[in-house]
């Protein structure tokens, strides 16, 4: 039996010029790939390792969380698709982080990739000025969603960097 290992990530440079949408999409994609770079070459068991005790945060938990976040902001909220969360529930809002020990890392990695692609397709159909009402009853634009997603990934990529360094000493961009 072979052990699944997270594949190498192919991160393209972040954009330095372009129109607003190209800049937002480019930076978001750069951050998406940065998260996958932190997982690259690790086994499923390593991705499930809570390497910064006492936190239960894992690289697989971050991948699962961001799959849920991609779905939530682009598809459920911005586009209004009537689909549920992937890992979280009313009974366990942190299911993306909490239920990692028994998770299928390869399947969860594939789910993340699928959600990113679905988010890209959904966002491409909407103008940046598209607005929707958030669960907190605030009017939000798709532009805001892009900015929030970049911030969300930036924060979690910092976590991922620390987790990866604790697992095998790998550091860097």
C-alpha positions, 0 to 999 in steps of 0.5 A: 500500500502506498502512502498518499503525499500532498502534491507539489503546488504550482504557484504563479507570481502574484500580479504587479499590474492589471485591472482590479479584477485581475489583481484581486483574482491573481492575489487570491490565487497566489494565496490559495497556492501558498497554502498548498505549498505549505502542504506539499510533500507531506503525508496524510499523517503529517497533514493531520499533525497538530504540531504547535501544542496546545493548539489543535490546528493542523495543515489538513484542518486549514485546507478543510477550513478554506474549502468551507470558506471558499464555498461559503463566501462565493457560492452560498453567500455571493451567488445565493446557492442553496448548498450546505457547509462541507465539514461544519454543522450547527452541532459542530461549527469547527468540524473542519478543524476538529474532525481531522484525525479520521479524515481522508486527507487525499479526498479533503485535498481534492475537495479543496481544489474542487471548491476553489474551481467552483468559486472561480466559476461562480465569481466569474459570472458576477460583477465586482459590484454585485451585492448581497445581504450577509447573515448579519444583514450587511450589504456586501459586494463581491469586491469585499469578498475578494479582499476578505478572502485574501486577508483570510488566506494571508492569516491562515498562511501564517499559521500554515508556515508555523505548522510546517516548520514544526513538522519538518523544519521547512520554512519560506514563502 
